[in-house]
Amino acid sequence: MAKAVQGATTSYYYYDAEGRRSRRVVGSQETWQVYGFEGELVAEYAVSGAFNGGNPPAAGTPTKEYGYRNGQLLVTVPCDGVIKWLVADHLGTPRMEADGSGSLGSMKRHDYLPYGEEVFAGTGLRTTTLSYPTAAGQDCVRQQFGTKERDNETGLDYFGARYFSPAEGRFTSVDRVMISSSRLIDPQQLNRYSYVRNNPLKYVDPDGNDLKLNPKLKKADQDRIIKDAIKLYRKASGRAALEQLEKSDVTYVVGSGKLPTDINLFKGTVSEHYGLTAAEQLRGIKDPKTGQVTFIERKGVVINITLDFGKRDDAQSAATAGSRPEPPSEQAVFNHEVGHSVDKDNDLVKEANESDADAEKNANGFNDKVMKEKDTLSYEEAEKRVREIFDLPPKEEKKKKKDEE
């Protein structure tokens, strides 16, 4: 249980065995939260009193019911008796809400500062005529910054693992992860109160835990990845691919690690994996009759691109010694995995239903196309942009040595 005191109002928050907030008591107002099998919030019930932002519902009736369809969150709000469609931005923050009529008169708008502090009517060109609120809590939708619930009584956003203060741009408690290998090479993550390494316009934090950028990535491997990305970015097709992945609503994490070797004793074949592109945190729908995936929720999906530099280097050494066939070049491996990523980004559902052979054909096709193209950008220009994409500081220019003469 947690307790918060704001003026004359005392609030209590209770949590279930999985750490999710299941009961909220604000003064005389009490609501219960109900979660689905996947951990998603499906309903809130009023036990007593009114709920902040709405008229008093009958005790025991749903104050809110939540539904998810094609990445769009539906919210039923009994205080005005209509279904609200939340139209979100690239961070998942609802910016407009409308009912089924679609009329401008029923639409409400919300704007925010970079860290989620709401901007009300009277600021800039925002007016009540354009349906901007003049203060917090004037409608029944509490999903705000990053689709997180904002508690009107404290002004904090509930992120699951901890609470976030949009006014300060910081979490109110420390990250449970004290240190990780990625933080050792990224000072922006050293502050355990900071939000998404101080880049809220690009990254989101689904649950208030650690943000994964390049887990377990050594400096030497990072340099190799950047070098491969620069070579790819100098090509027109490679440039378009990396720009697409950067702007995607799916999170891509590039790292290095050990990958398995597939041995088929029946066929007598050995398949080496020098790179692997795999998705995690997938949530979707599969047709029970055909086994085909029919829908995948893009929000929250993480695509891990893993490169096994050690295995490829060993294979190259063995090939040089004449004991093994020549492996693909490191650049070809990198291009191949980016090709897989673009394939997934274009259509997660289609890619999920593709055969391994088709997926490999698409990735090989991307690499072949890139390899045939000429460089259309200087190395220096490509390096500058690639470092921006990977959120790395600009490379320091080496000082030219003066002639001793």
FISE-48667 format. One record per residue (C-alpha): residue in one letter; x negated, y, z negated. Coordinates in nm, 3 decimals. Layout:
residues N
A / X / Y / Z
...
END
This chain:
residues 405
M / 0.000 / 0.000 / 0.000
A / -0.114 / 0.358 / 0.072
K / 0.012 / 0.682 / -0.080
A / 0.012 / 1.037 / 0.060
V / 0.123 / 1.358 / -0.111
Q / 0.221 / 1.661 / 0.097
G / 0.359 / 1.946 / -0.118
A / 0.664 / 1.817 / -0.304
T / 0.697 / 1.507 / -0.082
T / 0.532 / 1.177 / -0.170
S / 0.501 / 0.914 / 0.101
Y / 0.428 / 0.543 / 0.064
Y / 0.311 / 0.308 / 0.339
Y / 0.320 / -0.072 / 0.308
Y / 0.137 / -0.324 / 0.527
D / 0.195 / -0.688 / 0.620
A / -0.054 / -0.976 / 0.603
E / -0.206 / -0.877 / 0.938
G / -0.266 / -0.519 / 0.829
R / 0.020 / -0.368 / 1.032
R / 0.234 / -0.099 / 0.874
S / 0.568 / -0.263 / 0.802
R / 0.741 / -0.020 / 0.565
R / 0.741 / 0.360 / 0.545
V / 0.892 / 0.558 / 0.257
V / 0.900 / 0.937 / 0.284
G / 1.081 / 1.087 / -0.015
S / 1.430 / 0.932 / -0.002
Q / 1.388 / 0.813 / 0.357
E / 1.286 / 0.452 / 0.410
T / 1.227 / 0.260 / 0.735
W / 1.100 / -0.087 / 0.817
Q / 0.892 / -0.176 / 1.125
V / 0.938 / -0.505 / 1.311
Y / 0.671 / -0.649 / 1.541
G / 0.687 / -0.899 / 1.829
F / 0.483 / -1.210 / 1.892
E / 0.211 / -1.015 / 2.072
G / 0.182 / -0.762 / 1.789
E / 0.381 / -0.493 / 1.970
L / 0.623 / -0.276 / 1.775
V / 0.977 / -0.376 / 1.882
A / 1.207 / -0.194 / 1.637
E / 1.236 / 0.031 / 1.334
Y / 1.524 / -0.001 / 1.089
A / 1.654 / 0.266 / 0.855
V / 1.705 / 0.129 / 0.505
S / 1.817 / 0.452 / 0.344
G / 1.842 / 0.821 / 0.419
A / 1.766 / 1.001 / 0.743
F / 1.466 / 0.943 / 0.962
N / 1.234 / 1.233 / 1.039
G / 1.335 / 1.401 / 1.364
G / 1.687 / 1.255 / 1.380
N / 2.031 / 1.256 / 1.224
P / 2.110 / 1.011 / 0.941
P / 2.180 / 0.664 / 1.087
A / 2.389 / 0.407 / 0.908
A / 2.177 / 0.204 / 0.667
G / 2.040 / -0.113 / 0.821
T / 2.087 / -0.005 / 1.184
P / 1.795 / 0.026 / 1.429
T / 1.654 / 0.377 / 1.413
K / 1.447 / 0.295 / 1.719
E / 1.414 / 0.003 / 1.953
Y / 1.109 / -0.035 / 2.177
G / 1.082 / -0.201 / 2.514
Y / 0.792 / -0.234 / 2.757
R / 0.836 / -0.268 / 3.132
N / 0.570 / -0.225 / 3.399
G / 0.354 / -0.031 / 3.157
Q / 0.637 / 0.210 / 3.073
L / 0.756 / 0.231 / 2.714
L / 1.135 / 0.257 / 2.668
V / 1.262 / 0.402 / 2.342
T / 1.624 / 0.381 / 2.233
V / 1.700 / 0.670 / 1.998
P / 2.040 / 0.644 / 1.825
C / 2.018 / 1.005 / 1.702
D / 2.119 / 1.118 / 2.051
G / 2.243 / 0.785 / 2.181
V / 2.039 / 0.753 / 2.502
I / 1.738 / 0.561 / 2.629
K / 1.426 / 0.771 / 2.659
W / 1.176 / 0.709 / 2.939
L / 0.828 / 0.819 / 2.832
V / 0.611 / 0.941 / 3.119
A / 0.250 / 0.913 / 3.007
D / -0.080 / 1.054 / 3.132
H / -0.398 / 0.853 / 3.204
L / -0.465 / 0.818 / 2.829
G / -0.120 / 0.677 / 2.755
T / -0.007 / 0.999 / 2.586
P / 0.364 / 1.069 / 2.661
R / 0.385 / 1.406 / 2.832
M / 0.749 / 1.399 / 2.940
E / 1.057 / 1.218 / 2.817
A / 1.383 / 1.188 / 3.006
D / 1.708 / 0.996 / 2.983
G / 1.867 / 0.786 / 3.254
S / 2.031 / 1.085 / 3.425
G / 1.695 / 1.224 / 3.530
S / 1.824 / 1.580 / 3.503
L / 1.583 / 1.856 / 3.408
G / 1.821 / 1.968 / 3.137
S / 1.770 / 1.645 / 2.946
M / 1.392 / 1.635 / 2.989
K / 1.147 / 1.728 / 2.715
R / 0.780 / 1.809 / 2.761
H / 0.475 / 1.785 / 2.539
D / 0.124 / 1.921 / 2.590
Y / -0.184 / 1.855 / 2.378
L / -0.533 / 1.982 / 2.312
P / -0.814 / 1.734 / 2.398
Y / -0.801 / 1.559 / 2.058
G / -0.422 / 1.537 / 2.043
E / -0.315 / 1.850 / 1.857
E / 0.019 / 1.950 / 2.010
V / 0.062 / 2.283 / 2.192
F / 0.409 / 2.430 / 2.143
A / 0.633 / 2.676 / 2.325
G / 0.499 / 3.030 / 2.310
T / 0.148 / 2.928 / 2.417
G / 0.056 / 3.016 / 2.774
L / 0.346 / 2.963 / 3.013
R / 0.519 / 2.708 / 2.789
T / 0.870 / 2.810 / 2.694
T / 1.177 / 2.649 / 2.540
T / 1.347 / 2.696 / 2.879
L / 1.093 / 2.450 / 3.018
S / 1.186 / 2.213 / 2.731
Y / 0.873 / 2.256 / 2.520
P / 0.934 / 2.227 / 2.143
T / 0.854 / 2.515 / 1.910
A / 0.739 / 2.287 / 1.625
A / 0.671 / 1.922 / 1.545
G / 0.953 / 1.678 / 1.481
Q / 1.217 / 1.840 / 1.703
D / 1.296 / 1.519 / 1.892
C / 1.322 / 1.154 / 1.799
V / 1.008 / 1.028 / 1.975
R / 0.710 / 0.991 / 1.745
Q / 0.481 / 0.826 / 2.002
Q / 0.236 / 1.101 / 2.085
F / -0.142 / 1.111 / 2.136
G / -0.252 / 0.782 / 2.296
T / 0.103 / 0.647 / 2.239
K / 0.031 / 0.636 / 1.866
E / 0.294 / 0.718 / 1.604
R / 0.259 / 1.063 / 1.453
D / 0.380 / 1.099 / 1.095
N / 0.548 / 1.437 / 1.066
E / 0.499 / 1.438 / 0.689
T / 0.117 / 1.426 / 0.716
G / 0.046 / 1.525 / 1.074
L / -0.170 / 1.212 / 1.113
D / -0.156 / 0.949 / 1.387
Y / -0.130 / 0.582 / 1.289
F / -0.394 / 0.386 / 1.486
G / -0.353 / 0.051 / 1.313
A / -0.697 / 0.014 / 1.155
R / -0.694 / 0.371 / 1.020
Y / -0.538 / 0.717 / 1.054
F / -0.647 / 0.992 / 1.290
S / -0.628 / 1.369 / 1.234
P / -0.569 / 1.549 / 1.567
A / -0.634 / 1.886 / 1.402
E / -0.987 / 1.777 / 1.309
G / -1.050 / 1.543 / 1.601
R / -1.171 / 1.278 / 1.356
F / -1.047 / 0.968 / 1.179
T / -0.970 / 1.016 / 0.810
S / -1.170 / 0.708 / 0.708
V / -1.490 / 0.546 / 0.831
D / -1.513 / 0.283 / 1.101
R / -1.538 / -0.065 / 0.951
V / -1.822 / -0.137 / 1.195
M / -2.130 / 0.010 / 1.030
I / -2.379 / -0.043 / 1.312
S / -2.400 / -0.227 / 1.642
S / -2.661 / -0.268 / 1.912
S / -2.472 / -0.033 / 2.143
R / -2.478 / 0.241 / 1.879
L / -2.856 / 0.218 / 1.849
I / -2.889 / 0.347 / 2.206
D / -2.591 / 0.583 / 2.190
P / -2.615 / 0.852 / 1.918
Q / -2.261 / 0.971 / 1.996
Q / -2.134 / 0.658 / 1.816
L / -2.339 / 0.700 / 1.497
N / -2.077 / 0.918 / 1.327
R / -1.833 / 0.662 / 1.184
Y / -1.550 / 0.918 / 1.169
S / -1.576 / 1.025 / 1.534
Y / -1.314 / 0.944 / 1.797
V / -1.418 / 0.764 / 2.120
R / -1.775 / 0.897 / 2.110
N / -1.640 / 1.253 / 2.134
N / -1.503 / 1.205 / 2.485
P / -1.122 / 1.201 / 2.436
L / -1.044 / 1.297 / 2.795
K / -1.187 / 0.971 / 2.930
Y / -1.170 / 0.701 / 2.663
V / -0.895 / 0.564 / 2.440
D / -0.907 / 0.372 / 2.114
P / -0.634 / 0.103 / 2.111
D / -0.651 / 0.021 / 1.740
G / -0.891 / 0.253 / 1.560
N / -1.182 / 0.007 / 1.570
D / -1.520 / 0.028 / 1.740
L / -1.537 / 0.150 / 2.100
K / -1.726 / -0.096 / 2.320
L / -1.947 / 0.067 / 2.579
N / -2.241 / -0.164 / 2.644
P / -2.247 / -0.425 / 2.368
K / -2.585 / -0.593 / 2.309
L / -2.741 / -0.400 / 2.597
K / -3.118 / -0.367 / 2.569
K / -3.292 / -0.054 / 2.694
A / -3.478 / -0.250 / 2.963
D / -3.157 / -0.409 / 3.089
Q / -2.981 / -0.072 / 3.080
D / -3.252 / 0.072 / 3.303
R / -3.209 / -0.215 / 3.550
I / -2.832 / -0.169 / 3.562
I / -2.867 / 0.206 / 3.621
K / -3.122 / 0.142 / 3.897
D / -2.891 / -0.110 / 4.069
A / -2.596 / 0.130 / 4.033
I / -2.797 / 0.414 / 4.187
K / -2.886 / 0.202 / 4.490
L / -2.520 / 0.106 / 4.528
Y / -2.402 / 0.467 / 4.487
R / -2.624 / 0.584 / 4.774
K / -2.400 / 0.384 / 5.011
A / -2.061 / 0.525 / 5.111
S / -1.868 / 0.208 / 5.018
G / -2.058 / 0.167 / 4.693
R / -1.995 / 0.528 / 4.601
A / -1.621 / 0.487 / 4.657
A / -1.619 / 0.167 / 4.449
L / -1.797 / 0.314 / 4.146
E / -1.582 / 0.629 / 4.159
Q / -1.270 / 0.410 / 4.168
L / -1.378 / 0.209 / 3.863
E / -1.463 / 0.527 / 3.671
K / -1.117 / 0.675 / 3.733
S / -0.931 / 0.350 / 3.668
D / -0.687 / 0.303 / 3.379
V / -0.865 / -0.028 / 3.316
T / -1.181 / -0.020 / 3.098
Y / -1.499 / -0.160 / 3.255
V / -1.793 / -0.263 / 3.037
V / -2.127 / -0.343 / 3.202
G / -2.376 / -0.547 / 3.005
S / -2.626 / -0.830 / 3.014
G / -2.621 / -1.176 / 2.861
K / -2.672 / -1.547 / 2.913
L / -2.431 / -1.711 / 3.155
P / -2.350 / -2.085 / 3.186
T / -2.464 / -2.324 / 3.455
D / -2.185 / -2.535 / 3.607
I / -2.285 / -2.899 / 3.666
N / -2.047 / -3.134 / 3.850
L / -2.166 / -3.491 / 3.790
F / -1.910 / -3.635 / 4.033
K / -2.012 / -3.413 / 4.324
G / -2.374 / -3.388 / 4.220
T / -2.370 / -3.007 / 4.244
V / -2.519 / -2.733 / 4.027
S / -2.376 / -2.380 / 4.037
E / -2.571 / -2.095 / 3.881
H / -2.400 / -1.780 / 3.755
Y / -2.626 / -1.476 / 3.776
G / -2.330 / -1.245 / 3.724
L / -1.978 / -1.280 / 3.590
T / -1.678 / -1.048 / 3.594
A / -1.405 / -1.149 / 3.350
A / -1.099 / -0.978 / 3.203
E / -0.991 / -0.983 / 2.840
Q / -0.689 / -0.853 / 2.647
L / -0.461 / -0.952 / 2.935
R / -0.088 / -0.941 / 2.866
G / 0.159 / -1.037 / 3.132
I / 0.430 / -1.266 / 3.263
K / 0.389 / -1.601 / 3.437
D / 0.664 / -1.779 / 3.631
P / 0.719 / -2.112 / 3.447
K / 0.830 / -2.281 / 3.769
T / 0.549 / -2.179 / 4.002
G / 0.278 / -2.103 / 3.747
Q / 0.211 / -1.776 / 3.932
V / 0.143 / -1.455 / 3.743
T / 0.417 / -1.202 / 3.821
F / 0.316 / -0.908 / 3.600
I / 0.009 / -0.787 / 3.408
E / 0.016 / -0.489 / 3.171
R / -0.283 / -0.277 / 3.280
K / -0.296 / -0.072 / 2.962
G / -0.556 / -0.213 / 2.724
V / -0.721 / -0.443 / 2.981
V / -1.101 / -0.465 / 2.952
I / -1.313 / -0.600 / 3.239
N / -1.657 / -0.724 / 3.130
I / -1.930 / -0.729 / 3.395
T / -2.214 / -0.946 / 3.264
L / -2.549 / -0.984 / 3.442
D / -2.795 / -1.261 / 3.351
F / -3.125 / -1.099 / 3.440
G / -3.330 / -1.368 / 3.264
K / -3.180 / -1.654 / 3.464
R / -3.223 / -1.469 / 3.793
D / -3.585 / -1.382 / 3.715
D / -3.660 / -1.746 / 3.629
A / -3.494 / -1.859 / 3.952
Q / -3.703 / -1.608 / 4.149
S / -4.023 / -1.733 / 3.984
A / -3.931 / -2.092 / 4.066
A / -3.854 / -1.997 / 4.427
T / -4.190 / -1.820 / 4.458
A / -4.359 / -2.137 / 4.333
G / -4.168 / -2.334 / 4.595
S / -3.973 / -2.554 / 4.353
R / -3.628 / -2.396 / 4.403
P / -3.427 / -2.217 / 4.673
E / -3.442 / -1.838 / 4.689
P / -3.174 / -1.680 / 4.462
P / -2.972 / -1.376 / 4.571
S / -3.142 / -1.043 / 4.510
E / -3.066 / -0.859 / 4.189
Q / -2.900 / -0.585 / 4.394
A / -2.680 / -0.840 / 4.571
V / -2.571 / -0.984 / 4.235
F / -2.481 / -0.638 / 4.105
N / -2.292 / -0.548 / 4.424
H / -2.110 / -0.882 / 4.416
E / -1.979 / -0.824 / 4.062
V / -1.871 / -0.469 / 4.147
G / -1.683 / -0.623 / 4.439
H / -1.502 / -0.855 / 4.198
S / -1.417 / -0.554 / 3.978
V / -1.273 / -0.354 / 4.269
D / -1.070 / -0.661 / 4.369
K / -0.923 / -0.679 / 4.018
D / -0.869 / -0.304 / 3.998
N / -0.677 / -0.295 / 4.327
D / -0.425 / -0.554 / 4.212
L / -0.462 / -0.746 / 3.886
V / -0.167 / -0.972 / 3.966
K / -0.288 / -1.063 / 4.314
E / -0.639 / -1.129 / 4.188
A / -0.512 / -1.347 / 3.904
N / -0.331 / -1.568 / 4.158
E / -0.624 / -1.587 / 4.401
S / -0.827 / -1.904 / 4.435
D / -1.191 / -1.891 / 4.328
A / -1.288 / -1.931 / 4.693
D / -1.085 / -1.626 / 4.799
A / -1.219 / -1.418 / 4.511
E / -1.578 / -1.509 / 4.604
K / -1.509 / -1.433 / 4.969
N / -1.384 / -1.084 / 4.881
A / -1.685 / -1.011 / 4.659
N / -1.929 / -1.143 / 4.920
G / -1.754 / -0.932 / 5.183
F / -1.803 / -0.620 / 4.972
N / -2.174 / -0.693 / 4.923
D / -2.225 / -0.766 / 5.296
K / -2.053 / -0.440 / 5.388
V / -2.264 / -0.237 / 5.147
M / -2.591 / -0.401 / 5.251
K / -2.529 / -0.306 / 5.616
E / -2.470 / 0.061 / 5.536
K / -2.741 / 0.325 / 5.541
D / -2.816 / 0.548 / 5.246
T / -2.613 / 0.868 / 5.277
L / -2.716 / 1.030 / 4.949
S / -3.055 / 1.109 / 4.803
Y / -3.183 / 0.903 / 4.511
E / -3.189 / 1.208 / 4.285
E / -2.827 / 1.303 / 4.364
A / -2.711 / 0.945 / 4.315
E / -2.902 / 0.912 / 3.989
K / -2.746 / 1.228 / 3.847
R / -2.391 / 1.112 / 3.926
V / -2.447 / 0.754 / 3.807
R / -2.573 / 0.876 / 3.471
E / -2.257 / 1.087 / 3.442
I / -2.041 / 0.783 / 3.521
F / -2.214 / 0.578 / 3.252
D / -2.202 / 0.873 / 3.008
L / -2.579 / 0.892 / 2.980
P / -2.762 / 1.221 / 2.932
P / -2.939 / 1.370 / 3.236
K / -3.281 / 1.222 / 3.299
E / -3.561 / 1.443 / 3.174
E / -3.779 / 1.573 / 3.451
K / -4.143 / 1.484 / 3.413
K / -4.366 / 1.785 / 3.383
K / -4.611 / 1.818 / 3.667
K / -4.969 / 1.800 / 3.559
K / -5.165 / 2.112 / 3.628
D / -5.483 / 2.081 / 3.826
E / -5.786 / 2.106 / 3.602
E / -5.951 / 2.338 / 3.848
END
